[in-house]
Amino acid sequence: MLHNDINIGKLNTYKPCGVFSVFLNDSSGDFTGCTVCNVLLTPWCFPVTGKCFLYCNGLMDHIYVCQNGTSCTSWYKKPTHFSGTLDAFVKITRHEGLRSLWSGLPPTLVMAVPATVIYFTCNDQLRDFLTYKLGFHGSHVPLLAGALARLGAVTVISPLELIRTKMQSRPLSYSELQACIRSAVAQDGLLSLWRGWGPTVLRDVPFSAVYWFNYELLKTRLCEHSHASHTTLSISFTAGAISGTIAATLTLPFDVVKTRRQIQLGEMETLGVSIKKTASTWQIMKEICAELGYRGLFAGFLPRVIKVAPACAVMISTYEFGKTFFQKMNLDSERRAS
């Protein structure tokens, strides 16, 4: 983005929580992966003193707390004014160095790497099992394999998600974190570690099923159209972007519900707000429809598509390229050995 006009989307869906989900996009809908610039631009474009906000970087969702301006990290409180993404790039690099553009990467990778490894490994193994062991063929195979793989990944990673949210809500040492987890387990049982699992599953499992179904279908059609004997990088990228857009659109209501749940958890941990009873996913949807109408379920549509579509395209094209590369390398090794 080379202009100074920044569109900020205030998601009224989260109005009761005083939360703003901020996304940077221009009129052409171009996507930028400059997530550090995104966060730094947020407070100066729309100050949220005494509020918390949910920041989505394409891999993970993060709750940032700015209670009376004292809980924010130093980078959030820097008195630098940014007029746009390009301006933010220049000033951040000049004053803090090039490495600061990747600040916050380690905690993101701690969650993203195991989740991705589990997800893709399970997806490939399940698809081979359904095809070669059970003899299933057809478009429902990638749909089923993708859904089951995501279900397994979400279930395994869910306790880590809860721990990460607690650590973001307020500064905790590892000993305090252990005490906090023990207290939660003692009060609500072991299943308390999977709090928020339901909305996450309702968002991610359908997303994965729709994504893989459309991806395999589009990949086959594009290969036939271009008369390609194998999947090229451009075919994977195009099919991934289109599939991600479709899946993101269809599952957006569940993403809205998950975000509201995350914000409620952030309020409980940081502001001392007690929530008497956790509403079900369907109940939250009814509340959103009552407040904002059915359009409220699709709040943040454009930012989500701008974020998800290129992320899915890069993810799947990189994965397909890596698989092809290592398959060729293994075949060459076998030929040399024989």
VOZA-475636 format. One record per residue (C-alpha): residue number from 1; residue in one letter; chain; x, y negated, z negated. Coordinates in steps of 0.5 Angstrom, whole numbers. Each point is the difference from the previous one (the first is absolute). Last residue first. Example, Ala and Ser with C-alpha at 12.3 -4.5 7.8 and 13.67 -1.06 7.14 Angstrom:
<rs>
@num=2, residu=S, chaine=A, east=27, north=2, up=-14
@num=1, residu=A, chaine=A, east=-2, north=7, up=-2
</rs>
This chain:
<rs>
@num=338, residu=S, chaine=A, east=40, north=100, up=14
@num=337, residu=A, chaine=A, east=3, north=-5, up=-5
@num=336, residu=R, chaine=A, east=0, north=-6, up=5
@num=335, residu=R, chaine=A, east=-7, north=2, up=2
@num=334, residu=E, chaine=A, east=-2, north=-1, up=-7
@num=333, residu=S, chaine=A, east=3, north=-6, up=-1
@num=332, residu=D, chaine=A, east=-3, north=-3, up=6
@num=331, residu=L, chaine=A, east=-7, north=2, up=-2
@num=330, residu=N, chaine=A, east=1, north=-3, up=-7
@num=329, residu=M, chaine=A, east=2, north=-7, up=3
@num=328, residu=K, chaine=A, east=-5, north=0, up=5
@num=327, residu=Q, chaine=A, east=-5, north=1, up=-6
@num=326, residu=F, chaine=A, east=3, north=-5, up=-4
@num=325, residu=F, chaine=A, east=-1, north=-5, up=5
@num=324, residu=T, chaine=A, east=-7, north=2, up=2
@num=323, residu=K, chaine=A, east=-2, north=-1, up=-7
@num=322, residu=G, chaine=A, east=4, north=-6, up=-1
@num=321, residu=F, chaine=A, east=-4, north=-3, up=6
@num=320, residu=E, chaine=A, east=-7, north=2, up=-3
@num=319, residu=Y, chaine=A, east=2, north=-3, up=-6
@num=318, residu=T, chaine=A, east=2, north=-6, up=2
@num=317, residu=S, chaine=A, east=-6, north=-1, up=5
@num=316, residu=I, chaine=A, east=-5, north=2, up=-6
@num=315, residu=M, chaine=A, east=3, north=-5, up=-5
@num=314, residu=V, chaine=A, east=1, north=-6, up=5
@num=313, residu=A, chaine=A, east=-7, north=1, up=3
@num=312, residu=C, chaine=A, east=-4, north=1, up=-7
@num=311, residu=A, chaine=A, east=4, north=-6, up=-3
@num=310, residu=P, chaine=A, east=-2, north=-4, up=7
@num=309, residu=A, chaine=A, east=-8, north=2, up=-1
@num=308, residu=V, chaine=A, east=0, north=-1, up=-8
@num=307, residu=K, chaine=A, east=2, north=-7, up=-1
@num=306, residu=I, chaine=A, east=-3, north=-4, up=5
@num=305, residu=V, chaine=A, east=-6, north=5, up=-1
@num=304, residu=R, chaine=A, east=0, north=-2, up=-7
@num=303, residu=P, chaine=A, east=0, north=-7, up=1
@num=302, residu=L, chaine=A, east=-5, north=0, up=5
@num=301, residu=F, chaine=A, east=-5, north=4, up=-4
@num=300, residu=G, chaine=A, east=1, north=-4, up=-7
@num=299, residu=A, chaine=A, east=-7, north=1, up=-2
@num=298, residu=F, chaine=A, east=-4, north=6, up=3
@num=297, residu=L, chaine=A, east=-4, north=2, up=-6
@num=296, residu=G, chaine=A, east=-2, north=-7, up=-1
@num=295, residu=R, chaine=A, east=-3, north=-1, up=7
@num=294, residu=Y, chaine=A, east=-5, north=5, up=-3
@num=293, residu=G, chaine=A, east=-3, north=-6, up=-4
@num=292, residu=L, chaine=A, east=4, north=-4, up=-5
@num=291, residu=E, chaine=A, east=-2, north=1, up=-7
@num=290, residu=A, chaine=A, east=-5, north=6, up=1
@num=289, residu=C, chaine=A, east=4, north=3, up=5
@num=288, residu=I, chaine=A, east=6, north=0, up=-4
@num=287, residu=E, chaine=A, east=-4, north=2, up=-6
@num=286, residu=K, chaine=A, east=-2, north=6, up=4
@num=285, residu=M, chaine=A, east=7, north=2, up=2
@num=284, residu=I, chaine=A, east=2, north=0, up=-7
@num=283, residu=Q, chaine=A, east=-6, north=5, up=-2
@num=282, residu=W, chaine=A, east=2, north=4, up=6
@num=281, residu=T, chaine=A, east=8, north=0, up=-3
@num=280, residu=S, chaine=A, east=-3, north=2, up=-7
@num=279, residu=A, chaine=A, east=0, north=-5, up=-5
@num=278, residu=T, chaine=A, east=5, north=0, up=-6
@num=277, residu=K, chaine=A, east=-3, north=-1, up=-6
@num=276, residu=K, chaine=A, east=1, north=-5, up=-6
@num=275, residu=I, chaine=A, east=5, north=-4, up=4
@num=274, residu=S, chaine=A, east=5, north=-4, up=-5
@num=273, residu=V, chaine=A, east=4, north=-6, up=2
@num=272, residu=G, chaine=A, east=6, north=-1, up=-4
@num=271, residu=L, chaine=A, east=3, north=-4, up=6
@num=270, residu=T, chaine=A, east=6, north=4, up=1
@num=269, residu=E, chaine=A, east=-2, north=8, up=0
@num=268, residu=M, chaine=A, east=-7, north=-1, up=1
@num=267, residu=E, chaine=A, east=0, north=-5, up=5
@num=266, residu=G, chaine=A, east=5, north=4, up=4
@num=265, residu=L, chaine=A, east=-5, north=6, up=0
@num=264, residu=Q, chaine=A, east=-5, north=-4, up=2
@num=263, residu=I, chaine=A, east=4, north=-3, up=6
@num=262, residu=Q, chaine=A, east=2, north=7, up=2
@num=261, residu=R, chaine=A, east=-8, north=2, up=0
@num=260, residu=R, chaine=A, east=-1, north=-6, up=4
@num=259, residu=T, chaine=A, east=5, north=2, up=5
@num=258, residu=K, chaine=A, east=-3, north=8, up=1
@num=257, residu=V, chaine=A, east=-7, north=-3, up=1
@num=256, residu=V, chaine=A, east=3, north=-4, up=6
@num=255, residu=D, chaine=A, east=4, north=5, up=3
@num=254, residu=F, chaine=A, east=-6, north=5, up=-1
@num=253, residu=P, chaine=A, east=-4, north=-5, up=5
@num=252, residu=L, chaine=A, east=6, north=-1, up=5
@num=251, residu=T, chaine=A, east=0, north=8, up=1
@num=250, residu=L, chaine=A, east=-3, north=-1, up=7
@num=249, residu=T, chaine=A, east=4, north=-6, up=2
@num=248, residu=A, chaine=A, east=6, north=3, up=-2
@num=247, residu=A, chaine=A, east=-1, north=6, up=3
@num=246, residu=I, chaine=A, east=-1, north=-3, up=7
@num=245, residu=T, chaine=A, east=6, north=-5, up=0
@num=244, residu=G, chaine=A, east=4, north=6, up=-3
@num=243, residu=S, chaine=A, east=-2, north=4, up=6
@num=242, residu=I, chaine=A, east=2, north=-6, up=5
@num=241, residu=A, chaine=A, east=7, north=-1, up=-3
@num=240, residu=G, chaine=A, east=2, north=7, up=0
@num=239, residu=A, chaine=A, east=-3, north=2, up=7
@num=238, residu=T, chaine=A, east=4, north=-6, up=3
@num=237, residu=F, chaine=A, east=7, north=1, up=-4
@num=236, residu=S, chaine=A, east=-1, north=8, up=1
@num=235, residu=I, chaine=A, east=0, north=-2, up=8
@num=234, residu=S, chaine=A, east=5, north=-5, up=-1
@num=233, residu=L, chaine=A, east=5, north=5, up=-3
@num=232, residu=T, chaine=A, east=-1, north=6, up=5
@num=231, residu=T, chaine=A, east=-4, north=6, up=-1
@num=230, residu=H, chaine=A, east=1, north=5, up=4
@num=229, residu=S, chaine=A, east=-1, north=3, up=8
@num=228, residu=A, chaine=A, east=-2, north=-7, up=1
@num=227, residu=H, chaine=A, east=-5, north=-1, up=6
@num=226, residu=S, chaine=A, east=-2, north=-7, up=-2
@num=225, residu=H, chaine=A, east=-7, north=1, up=-1
@num=224, residu=E, chaine=A, east=1, north=7, up=-2
@num=223, residu=C, chaine=A, east=5, north=-2, up=-6
@num=222, residu=L, chaine=A, east=-5, north=-6, up=-1
@num=221, residu=R, chaine=A, east=-6, north=5, up=-1
@num=220, residu=T, chaine=A, east=4, north=5, up=-5
@num=219, residu=K, chaine=A, east=2, north=-6, up=-4
@num=218, residu=L, chaine=A, east=-7, north=-3, up=0
@num=217, residu=L, chaine=A, east=-3, north=6, up=-3
@num=216, residu=E, chaine=A, east=6, north=2, up=-5
@num=215, residu=Y, chaine=A, east=0, north=-7, up=-3
@num=214, residu=N, chaine=A, east=-8, north=0, up=0
@num=213, residu=F, chaine=A, east=0, north=6, up=-4
@num=212, residu=W, chaine=A, east=6, north=-2, up=-4
@num=211, residu=Y, chaine=A, east=-3, north=-7, up=-2
@num=210, residu=V, chaine=A, east=-7, north=2, up=-2
@num=209, residu=A, chaine=A, east=2, north=6, up=-4
@num=208, residu=S, chaine=A, east=6, north=-5, up=-4
@num=207, residu=F, chaine=A, east=-5, north=-6, up=-1
@num=206, residu=P, chaine=A, east=-5, north=5, up=-2
@num=205, residu=V, chaine=A, east=5, north=3, up=-5
@num=204, residu=D, chaine=A, east=3, north=-7, up=-2
@num=203, residu=R, chaine=A, east=-7, north=-4, up=-2
@num=202, residu=L, chaine=A, east=-4, north=5, up=-4
@num=201, residu=V, chaine=A, east=6, north=3, up=-3
@num=200, residu=T, chaine=A, east=3, north=-7, up=-2
@num=199, residu=P, chaine=A, east=-7, north=-1, up=-3
@num=198, residu=G, chaine=A, east=0, north=6, up=-4
@num=197, residu=W, chaine=A, east=7, north=0, up=-2
@num=196, residu=G, chaine=A, east=-1, north=-6, up=-4
@num=195, residu=R, chaine=A, east=1, north=3, up=-7
@num=194, residu=W, chaine=A, east=5, north=6, up=2
@num=193, residu=L, chaine=A, east=4, north=-1, up=-7
@num=192, residu=S, chaine=A, east=-6, north=0, up=-4
@num=191, residu=L, chaine=A, east=-1, north=7, up=2
@num=190, residu=L, chaine=A, east=4, north=2, up=-5
@num=189, residu=G, chaine=A, east=-4, north=-2, up=-6
@num=188, residu=D, chaine=A, east=-4, north=-6, up=-1
@num=187, residu=Q, chaine=A, east=3, north=-3, up=-7
@num=186, residu=A, chaine=A, east=6, north=5, up=0
@num=185, residu=V, chaine=A, east=2, north=-1, up=7
@num=184, residu=A, chaine=A, east=-1, north=-7, up=0
@num=183, residu=S, chaine=A, east=4, north=-1, up=-7
@num=182, residu=R, chaine=A, east=6, north=5, up=3
@num=181, residu=I, chaine=A, east=0, north=-4, up=6
@num=180, residu=C, chaine=A, east=1, north=-7, up=-4
@num=179, residu=A, chaine=A, east=5, north=3, up=-4
@num=178, residu=Q, chaine=A, east=4, north=3, up=6
@num=177, residu=L, chaine=A, east=0, north=-7, up=3
@num=176, residu=E, chaine=A, east=2, north=-3, up=-7
@num=175, residu=S, chaine=A, east=6, north=4, up=1
@num=174, residu=Y, chaine=A, east=1, north=-2, up=7
@num=173, residu=S, chaine=A, east=0, north=-7, up=-2
@num=172, residu=L, chaine=A, east=-6, north=-4, up=2
@num=171, residu=P, chaine=A, east=-1, north=-7, up=3
@num=170, residu=R, chaine=A, east=-8, north=-1, up=2
@num=169, residu=S, chaine=A, east=-5, north=2, up=6
@num=168, residu=Q, chaine=A, east=6, north=3, up=4
@num=167, residu=M, chaine=A, east=2, north=5, up=-4
@num=166, residu=K, chaine=A, east=-7, north=3, up=-1
@num=165, residu=T, chaine=A, east=-1, north=0, up=7
@num=164, residu=R, chaine=A, east=6, north=4, up=1
@num=163, residu=I, chaine=A, east=-2, north=5, up=-5
@num=162, residu=L, chaine=A, east=-7, north=0, up=3
@num=161, residu=E, chaine=A, east=3, north=1, up=7
@num=160, residu=L, chaine=A, east=5, north=6, up=-3
@num=159, residu=P, chaine=A, east=-6, north=4, up=-2
@num=158, residu=S, chaine=A, east=-4, north=-1, up=7
@num=157, residu=I, chaine=A, east=6, north=3, up=3
@num=156, residu=V, chaine=A, east=-1, north=7, up=0
@num=155, residu=T, chaine=A, east=-8, north=-1, up=1
@num=154, residu=V, chaine=A, east=1, north=-5, up=6
@num=153, residu=A, chaine=A, east=5, north=5, up=3
@num=152, residu=G, chaine=A, east=-4, north=6, up=0
@num=151, residu=L, chaine=A, east=-6, north=-4, up=3
@num=150, residu=R, chaine=A, east=4, north=-3, up=5
@num=149, residu=A, chaine=A, east=2, north=7, up=2
@num=148, residu=L, chaine=A, east=-7, north=3, up=0
@num=147, residu=A, chaine=A, east=-3, north=-6, up=4
@num=146, residu=G, chaine=A, east=6, north=0, up=5
@num=145, residu=A, chaine=A, east=-1, north=8, up=1
@num=144, residu=L, chaine=A, east=-8, north=0, up=1
@num=143, residu=L, chaine=A, east=1, north=-6, up=5
@num=142, residu=P, chaine=A, east=6, north=3, up=4
@num=141, residu=V, chaine=A, east=-4, north=7, up=1
@num=140, residu=H, chaine=A, east=-7, north=-3, up=1
@num=139, residu=S, chaine=A, east=2, north=-2, up=7
@num=138, residu=G, chaine=A, east=1, north=7, up=2
@num=137, residu=H, chaine=A, east=3, north=7, up=-1
@num=136, residu=F, chaine=A, east=-1, north=4, up=-6
@num=135, residu=G, chaine=A, east=4, north=7, up=0
@num=134, residu=L, chaine=A, east=1, north=1, up=-8
@num=133, residu=K, chaine=A, east=7, north=1, up=0
@num=132, residu=Y, chaine=A, east=3, north=-4, up=6
@num=131, residu=T, chaine=A, east=-5, north=-6, up=1
@num=130, residu=L, chaine=A, east=-2, north=-1, up=-8
@num=129, residu=F, chaine=A, east=6, north=2, up=-2
@num=128, residu=D, chaine=A, east=4, north=-5, up=5
@num=127, residu=R, chaine=A, east=-5, north=-6, up=-2
@num=126, residu=L, chaine=A, east=1, north=2, up=-7
@num=125, residu=Q, chaine=A, east=8, north=0, up=0
@num=124, residu=D, chaine=A, east=0, north=-7, up=4
@num=123, residu=N, chaine=A, east=-5, north=-3, up=-4
@num=122, residu=C, chaine=A, east=4, north=2, up=-7
@num=121, residu=T, chaine=A, east=6, north=-2, up=2
@num=120, residu=F, chaine=A, east=-2, north=-7, up=3
@num=119, residu=Y, chaine=A, east=-4, north=-1, up=-7
@num=118, residu=I, chaine=A, east=5, north=2, up=-5
@num=117, residu=V, chaine=A, east=6, north=-4, up=3
@num=116, residu=T, chaine=A, east=-4, north=-6, up=1
@num=115, residu=A, chaine=A, east=-3, north=0, up=-7
@num=114, residu=P, chaine=A, east=7, north=2, up=-3
@num=113, residu=V, chaine=A, east=3, north=-6, up=4
@num=112, residu=A, chaine=A, east=-5, north=-5, up=-1
@num=111, residu=M, chaine=A, east=0, north=0, up=-7
@num=110, residu=V, chaine=A, east=7, north=-1, up=-2
@num=109, residu=L, chaine=A, east=1, north=-4, up=7
@num=108, residu=T, chaine=A, east=-5, north=-6, up=-3
@num=107, residu=P, chaine=A, east=4, north=0, up=-6
@num=106, residu=P, chaine=A, east=7, north=-1, up=4
@num=105, residu=L, chaine=A, east=-3, north=-5, up=5
@num=104, residu=G, chaine=A, east=-2, north=-5, up=-5
@num=103, residu=S, chaine=A, east=5, north=-5, up=3
@num=102, residu=W, chaine=A, east=1, north=1, up=7
@num=101, residu=L, chaine=A, east=0, north=-7, up=3
@num=100, residu=S, chaine=A, east=5, north=-1, up=-6
@num=99, residu=R, chaine=A, east=6, north=3, up=3
@num=98, residu=L, chaine=A, east=0, north=-6, up=5
@num=97, residu=G, chaine=A, east=3, north=-4, up=-5
@num=96, residu=E, chaine=A, east=-4, north=-4, up=-5
@num=95, residu=H, chaine=A, east=0, north=-8, up=2
@num=94, residu=R, chaine=A, east=2, north=1, up=7
@num=93, residu=T, chaine=A, east=-4, north=6, up=1
@num=92, residu=I, chaine=A, east=-6, north=-2, up=-3
@num=91, residu=K, chaine=A, east=0, north=-7, up=3
@num=90, residu=V, chaine=A, east=0, north=3, up=7
@num=89, residu=F, chaine=A, east=-5, north=6, up=-1
@num=88, residu=A, chaine=A, east=-5, north=-5, up=-3
@num=87, residu=D, chaine=A, east=1, north=-5, up=5
@num=86, residu=L, chaine=A, east=-2, north=6, up=5
@num=85, residu=T, chaine=A, east=-5, north=2, up=-4
@num=84, residu=G, chaine=A, east=-4, north=-7, up=-1
@num=83, residu=S, chaine=A, east=1, north=-6, up=-3
@num=82, residu=F, chaine=A, east=3, north=2, up=-6
@num=81, residu=H, chaine=A, east=1, north=-4, up=-7
@num=80, residu=T, chaine=A, east=6, north=2, up=-4
@num=79, residu=P, chaine=A, east=-2, north=-1, up=-8
@num=78, residu=K, chaine=A, east=2, north=7, up=-2
@num=77, residu=K, chaine=A, east=-5, north=3, up=-4
@num=76, residu=Y, chaine=A, east=-1, north=7, up=4
@num=75, residu=W, chaine=A, east=7, north=1, up=1
@num=74, residu=S, chaine=A, east=1, north=0, up=-8
@num=73, residu=T, chaine=A, east=-5, north=5, up=-2
@num=72, residu=C, chaine=A, east=-7, north=-2, up=-2
@num=71, residu=S, chaine=A, east=-3, north=1, up=-7
@num=70, residu=T, chaine=A, east=1, north=-7, up=-2
@num=69, residu=G, chaine=A, east=-5, north=-4, up=5
@num=68, residu=N, chaine=A, east=-6, north=0, up=-5
@num=67, residu=Q, chaine=A, east=0, north=8, up=2
@num=66, residu=C, chaine=A, east=3, north=1, up=7
@num=65, residu=V, chaine=A, east=-1, north=7, up=1
@num=64, residu=Y, chaine=A, east=2, north=4, up=6
@num=63, residu=I, chaine=A, east=-4, north=6, up=2
@num=62, residu=H, chaine=A, east=4, north=4, up=5
@num=61, residu=D, chaine=A, east=-3, north=5, up=6
@num=60, residu=M, chaine=A, east=5, north=4, up=4
@num=59, residu=L, chaine=A, east=2, north=2, up=7
@num=58, residu=G, chaine=A, east=-3, north=-6, up=4
@num=57, residu=N, chaine=A, east=2, north=-6, up=-5
@num=56, residu=C, chaine=A, east=-6, north=-1, up=-4
@num=55, residu=Y, chaine=A, east=0, north=-5, up=-5
@num=54, residu=L, chaine=A, east=-6, north=0, up=-5
@num=53, residu=F, chaine=A, east=0, north=-6, up=-4
@num=52, residu=C, chaine=A, east=0, north=-2, up=-7
@num=51, residu=K, chaine=A, east=-3, north=-7, up=-3
@num=50, residu=G, chaine=A, east=2, north=-5, up=-5
@num=49, residu=T, chaine=A, east=3, north=-5, up=5
@num=48, residu=V, chaine=A, east=-2, north=2, up=7
@num=47, residu=P, chaine=A, east=3, north=-5, up=5
@num=46, residu=F, chaine=A, east=-3, north=1, up=7
@num=45, residu=C, chaine=A, east=6, north=-2, up=6
@num=44, residu=W, chaine=A, east=5, north=0, up=-5
@num=43, residu=P, chaine=A, east=-1, north=6, up=-4
@num=42, residu=T, chaine=A, east=-1, north=4, up=6
@num=41, residu=L, chaine=A, east=6, north=-2, up=4
@num=40, residu=L, chaine=A, east=5, north=4, up=-5
@num=39, residu=V, chaine=A, east=-4, north=6, up=1
@num=38, residu=N, chaine=A, east=-1, north=0, up=8
@num=37, residu=C, chaine=A, east=7, north=-2, up=0
@num=36, residu=V, chaine=A, east=2, north=7, up=-3
@num=35, residu=T, chaine=A, east=-4, north=4, up=4
@num=34, residu=C, chaine=A, east=3, north=-2, up=7
@num=33, residu=G, chaine=A, east=-3, north=5, up=3
@num=32, residu=T, chaine=A, east=-4, north=-4, up=5
@num=31, residu=F, chaine=A, east=-6, north=1, up=4
@num=30, residu=D, chaine=A, east=-2, north=-4, up=6
@num=29, residu=G, chaine=A, east=-8, north=-1, up=0
@num=28, residu=S, chaine=A, east=0, north=-6, up=5
@num=27, residu=S, chaine=A, east=-3, north=-5, up=-4
@num=26, residu=D, chaine=A, east=6, north=1, up=-6
@num=25, residu=N, chaine=A, east=0, north=5, up=-6
@num=24, residu=L, chaine=A, east=2, north=-1, up=-7
@num=23, residu=F, chaine=A, east=-3, north=4, up=-5
@num=22, residu=V, chaine=A, east=-2, north=-1, up=-7
@num=21, residu=S, chaine=A, east=-5, north=4, up=-4
@num=20, residu=F, chaine=A, east=-2, north=-5, up=-6
@num=19, residu=V, chaine=A, east=-3, north=2, up=-6
@num=18, residu=G, chaine=A, east=-4, north=-3, up=-5
@num=17, residu=C, chaine=A, east=-3, north=6, up=-3
@num=16, residu=P, chaine=A, east=-7, north=-1, up=1
@num=15, residu=K, chaine=A, east=2, north=-3, up=7
@num=14, residu=Y, chaine=A, east=3, north=6, up=3
@num=13, residu=T, chaine=A, east=-5, north=1, up=5
@num=12, residu=N, chaine=A, east=1, north=-7, up=2
@num=11, residu=L, chaine=A, east=6, north=2, up=4
@num=10, residu=K, chaine=A, east=4, north=-7, up=1
@num=9, residu=G, chaine=A, east=3, north=1, up=6
@num=8, residu=I, chaine=A, east=6, north=-5, up=1
@num=7, residu=N, chaine=A, east=1, north=-3, up=7
@num=6, residu=I, chaine=A, east=7, north=-3, up=1
@num=5, residu=D, chaine=A, east=1, north=-6, up=5
@num=4, residu=N, chaine=A, east=7, north=-1, up=0
@num=3, residu=H, chaine=A, east=2, north=3, up=7
@num=2, residu=L, chaine=A, east=5, north=5, up=2
@num=1, residu=M, chaine=A, east=-3, north=6, up=-2
</rs>
